[in-house]
Amino acid sequence: HKSEVVINEAIPGKSGKNHKIPIAVKQNGMYIAVGFNKPTGHSVSKKDIIKFYEIVADVKNGDHGTQLIDAIFGSSS
């Protein structure tokens, strides 16, 4: 299995919107993991998590995310 790590990738979701994903892992052309980080400001809020979940769900339901099994949202705060 060929895996690659991509940075700042525009990944289309089922909605047709391209989501800029800070870091993702692809395996055989399919996204299997995505990661976000909140580098500045306050700790992660409920609003941040809801937005993150909506993006991940849209990507997972899109053509290139059906094998997405891991999503991480980190914070440096």
HUNOR-V138816 format. One line per field, one symbol per residue. phi: phi as a letter, one per 30 degrees, with the letter a starting at -180 (. if undefined). burial: # if it has 16 or more other ideal C-beta (glycine too) atoms within 10 Angstrom, else .. Layout:
# HUNOR-V138816
phi=???
burial=???
This chain:
# HUNOR-V138816
phi=.ccbcbchdccdcddjddcdcebbccbhicdcabbbbcdbidddcddddddeeddddddddddccdcdbbbbbcbdd
burial=........#.#.#.....#.#..###....####.#.#.....#...#...#..######.#.##..#..#.#....
